[in-house]
Amino acid sequence: MIMKVKDYRDLKVWQTGIEIVDKVYLVTSNFPKGELYAMTSQMRRAAISIPSNIAEGFARRHTKEYKQFLYFSLGSCAELDTQLVIANKRNYITSQAAEELSEAINHEARMLSALINKLRPATSTERLATSNETRATGNK
């Protein structure tokens, strides 16, 4: 039985995004104080952007907009993974911690890609039916 998702909080992809935020805050709490307004802030913002865009896109009324916000989240995954590589090269994070977090980010990216692929555009027949309903009811 397929359950209809009523809230973005029900989405596993959003829940995983929140877990990534928690992990990023944990690892960046040990970064040098000189990086507070640079790497620390940048990584935290990129991490926060992942579930935030999923939530915002879910709240949109149209699939096209939802997909666009999911693409923003996907971009934030790539941004965060890149910053993780830099943090590891600067020895701000251990290789093991970097690998674990990178795997979580890549898993999130795969889930986002799968969700994007499942959100197919409406067929021309579906658009016509919706258009006819709008004209008949006067609703937009």
C-alpha positions as CSV (number, residue, x, y, z in Angstrom):
1,M,0.0,0.0,0.0
2,I,1.4,3.4,-1.0
3,M,1.0,6.2,1.5
4,K,0.5,9.7,0.3
5,V,3.1,12.1,1.8
6,K,1.2,14.9,3.5
7,D,4.2,16.9,4.9
8,Y,7.8,17.3,3.9
9,R,8.8,16.0,7.3
10,D,7.6,12.6,6.2
11,L,10.1,12.4,3.4
12,K,13.2,10.2,4.1
13,V,15.2,12.6,1.9
14,W,14.4,15.5,4.1
15,Q,15.1,13.5,7.3
16,T,18.5,12.5,6.0
17,G,19.2,16.1,5.1
18,I,18.5,17.1,8.7
19,E,20.9,14.3,9.9
20,I,23.6,15.8,7.6
21,V,23.1,19.2,9.1
22,D,23.7,17.7,12.6
23,K,26.8,16.0,11.4
24,V,28.2,19.1,9.8
25,Y,27.6,21.2,12.9
26,L,29.4,18.5,14.9
27,V,32.5,18.3,12.7
28,T,32.7,22.1,12.1
29,S,32.6,22.8,15.9
30,N,36.2,21.7,16.0
31,F,37.4,23.8,13.1
32,P,39.9,26.6,13.9
33,K,38.3,29.8,15.2
34,G,39.8,31.7,12.2
35,E,37.5,29.7,10.0
36,L,34.3,30.6,11.8
37,Y,33.2,33.1,9.2
38,A,34.7,31.2,6.3
39,M,34.8,27.4,6.0
40,T,32.7,26.8,9.1
41,S,29.9,29.2,8.0
42,Q,30.0,28.1,4.4
43,M,29.7,24.4,5.2
44,R,26.9,25.0,7.6
45,R,25.0,27.1,5.1
46,A,25.4,24.5,2.4
47,A,24.2,21.7,4.7
48,I,21.2,23.8,5.9
49,S,20.3,24.5,2.3
50,I,19.7,20.8,1.6
51,P,16.7,20.1,3.7
52,S,15.5,23.7,3.5
53,N,15.1,23.6,-0.2
54,I,13.4,20.2,0.0
55,A,10.9,21.7,2.4
56,E,10.4,24.9,0.3
57,G,10.0,23.0,-2.9
58,F,7.4,20.6,-1.3
59,A,5.4,23.7,-0.3
60,R,5.2,24.9,-3.9
61,R,2.0,24.1,-5.8
62,H,3.6,23.0,-9.0
63,T,5.8,20.0,-9.7
64,K,8.2,22.1,-11.9
65,E,8.9,24.4,-9.0
66,Y,9.4,21.4,-6.6
67,K,11.9,19.8,-9.0
68,Q,13.8,23.1,-9.3
69,F,14.2,23.3,-5.5
70,L,15.3,19.6,-5.4
71,Y,17.9,20.6,-7.9
72,F,19.1,23.4,-5.6
73,S,19.4,20.7,-2.8
74,L,21.4,18.5,-5.2
75,G,23.7,21.5,-5.9
76,S,24.2,22.1,-2.2
77,C,25.2,18.4,-1.8
78,A,28.0,18.9,-4.4
79,E,29.0,22.2,-2.8
80,L,29.2,20.6,0.7
81,D,31.1,17.6,-0.6
82,T,33.6,19.9,-2.2
83,Q,34.0,21.9,1.0
84,L,34.5,18.6,2.8
85,V,37.4,17.7,0.6
86,I,39.0,21.1,1.3
87,A,38.5,20.8,5.0
88,N,40.1,17.4,4.9
89,K,43.1,18.7,2.9
90,R,43.6,21.5,5.5
91,N,43.5,18.8,8.3
92,Y,40.3,20.3,9.9
93,I,38.7,16.9,9.7
94,T,40.0,13.4,9.8
95,S,39.9,11.3,6.6
96,Q,37.6,8.8,8.3
97,A,35.1,11.5,9.3
98,A,35.3,13.0,5.9
99,E,34.6,9.7,4.2
100,E,31.7,9.0,6.4
101,L,30.1,12.4,5.9
102,S,30.9,12.2,2.2
103,E,29.0,8.9,1.9
104,A,26.0,10.4,3.7
105,I,26.1,13.4,1.3
106,N,26.3,11.1,-1.7
107,H,23.5,8.9,-0.4
108,E,21.4,12.1,-0.1
109,A,22.3,13.1,-3.6
110,R,21.2,9.7,-5.0
111,M,17.9,10.0,-3.1
112,L,17.3,13.5,-4.5
113,S,18.1,12.3,-8.0
114,A,15.6,9.4,-7.6
115,L,12.9,11.7,-6.3
116,I,13.5,14.2,-9.2
117,N,13.2,11.3,-11.7
118,K,9.9,10.2,-10.1
119,L,8.4,13.7,-10.5
120,R,7.6,13.4,-14.1
121,P,6.0,16.3,-15.9
122,A,2.2,16.1,-16.6
123,T,1.3,14.6,-20.0
124,S,-0.5,16.8,-22.5
125,T,-3.8,14.9,-21.7
126,E,-3.4,15.6,-18.0
127,R,-2.7,19.3,-18.7
128,L,-5.8,19.5,-20.9
129,A,-7.9,17.9,-18.2
130,T,-6.6,20.3,-15.6
131,S,-7.2,23.2,-18.0
132,N,-10.8,22.1,-18.6
133,E,-11.4,21.7,-14.9
134,T,-10.1,25.2,-14.3
135,R,-12.4,26.7,-16.9
136,A,-15.4,24.7,-15.7
137,T,-14.9,25.6,-12.0
138,G,-13.4,29.1,-12.5
139,N,-10.6,28.1,-10.1
140,K,-7.0,28.8,-10.8
